[in-house]
Amino acid sequence: MELIDIIALIVFLLCYVGYHGFYLFLLRKCPQRTVKSYVNKFREDGIEHMIAKDNHIVIIQAIRDVIMVCNFLASSTLIFIGALLNLLLNIDKIEKNLQIWNFNLFEFKILFMVGILSASFIFLVSALRYYRHVAMMVMTRPETIMKYTGEPAPKYIGALLNSGCGYYTLGSRGLMYSLLLLVWMINTLSFIFVVIAITVLFAVYRDLQLKSC
């Protein structure tokens, strides 16, 4: 592996693992700097409002829509993993047709992509678990939830939903970042630029608030 590829790998890990790890840390230590903290409160307030109106079907319908999207992404992730593993099984033929000059590096990139996709799949399956749990809890009487959890039903269900959405974010972004690895197959410098650019766009327009702690 050449120096430029080592730099590309480090940049990718810093942008995907490092940035999102820092974001989760910031969410706990300085929530007012993150958009997610406000969205979490909006979800909890929405659930409390629907439970107060005894309109549980709206929550279940919304959760069903989210589950469909999450199922689609999880299935897509498995398809991508299968395609990449099939690529490795036929690597000898592909090496000749594409005239791959560095076989070991190409194989590493494929395996690395499979690893990121596998992590994304685990995150998405975890999100599905929480979403289905929310769908079940909505049908439970609030008094029962309060009795066994010690928390008001809206707060408990909202926390479950927020956990599921957190895993969904990690899974969907992992899927996106894994697709960026395809650029690495073509040009390493372009890959570094794209990964940094996408991460900056997430930070500026999706994740962070310009407020002091």
Disulfide bonds with the S-S distance in Angstrom:
Cys30-Cys213 1.82
